[in-house]
Amino acid sequence: PQHDQTLFEERHLRYITPLGKGNFGSVELCRYDPLGDNTGELVAVKKLQPNKQSTQEDFQKEVNTLSVLHCDYIVKYRGVCYSMGRLSMSLVMEYLPYGSLIGYLENNRQNVNTRRMLLFASQICKGMEYLQSLRYVHRDLAARNILVASESLVKIADFGLAKIIPLDKEYYRVTQPGESPIFWYAPESISESRFSHKSDVWSFGVVLHELFSYCDMNCNPKRLYMQEIGHHVQGPSISMHLANILKTNWRLSAPPHCPPKVYSLMMQCWAYNFDERPCFSSLGNQIEIIMQDDRE
Ligand SMILES: CC(C)(Nc1nc(-c2c[nH]c3ncc(Cl)cc23)ncc1F)C(=O)NCC(F)(F)F
């Protein structure tokens, strides 16, 4: 391109509609239209919430993270947009028209069969394998953070909580866990704030559960865990109760009509000891085998 395509000028960024709120910010649908004739491309623009200065550097890290990831199964980085005068910077990403996996499954329940869910699961696995190859842990793998690019392609997004594992360690310890999605967390992440590729594998098991529950809000992980813990339990003691039931080997039950082989995958991901959990490449292989057997 005649000029650096990763720099978007704010004056050409036409706001269209809000898409949602993620970690550290809100995301809007915009058209980048330098010719001013509505022929420009649609993009998703993530802005940092201005009142949270402390996360300016976290946001910069998210931008840096996404800018080095090149994988078919990870939402594409397009560039950044610096607002005139203000310090603020926005992250520009490709816009995926089908939206998040949760909305897609809720609206397309009737025509998403087991084969398609397994295809989506294998794509998420491949995206996570790629992330792992760069020593990244996502730390927020959940159906809400998976985007649907087409009827047959999903992508991992929202790297607001992603961290690089230091070269001399096999895990990342978080100091101040903020708004933690504890119902997607492995036991060691709940009790020791310890994150690794194997804690991402635990979360992947929860994503499998969401997938095979069609992201039905009546049986989402938080609701199912709170039923077991007791709705009277409030606030910080929830994580202690959650850690306890996981320690006594209570696990989410199989979603309705979930193939036994798929539930067995989830249970492998939910091994209490992280070194007993499969790696993403093994999970990917097991999913491919189930897809071949599944003559649906
Ligand atoms: C916060 C935000 C906006 N939420 C949503 N994005 C999109 C949505 C729809 N199309 C999109 N194309 C690109 C991007 Cl980054 C988001 C969307 N659709 C619905 C959302 F709630 C988001 O970023 N969610 C995390 C993600 F799903 F992306 F992992």
The ligand as an ORCA input file, in Angstrom:
! r2SCAN-3c Opt
* xyz 0 1
  C     -16.542     -6.643     23.399
  C     -16.886     -7.239     22.063
  C     -16.970     -6.155     21.011
  N     -18.139     -7.891     22.133
  C     -18.780     -8.235     21.001
  N     -18.183     -8.205     19.783
  C     -18.935     -8.517     18.705
  C     -18.330     -8.490     17.398
  C     -19.025     -8.728     16.229
  N     -18.177     -8.681     15.180
  C     -16.951     -8.395     15.640
  N     -15.811     -8.267     14.929
  C     -14.698     -7.994     15.599
  C     -14.692     -7.843     16.975
  Cl    -13.200     -7.503     17.790
  C     -15.840     -7.971     17.729
  C     -16.997     -8.271     17.033
  N     -20.227     -8.901     18.793
  C     -20.805     -8.951     20.009
  C     -20.087     -8.630     21.137
  F     -20.649     -8.668     22.350
  C     -15.796     -8.160     21.752
  O     -14.769     -7.717     21.281
  N     -16.036     -9.316     22.224
  C     -14.926    -10.167     22.359
  C     -14.839    -10.974     21.125
  F     -16.039    -11.545     20.904
  F     -14.497    -10.209     20.108
  F     -13.932    -11.888     21.407
*
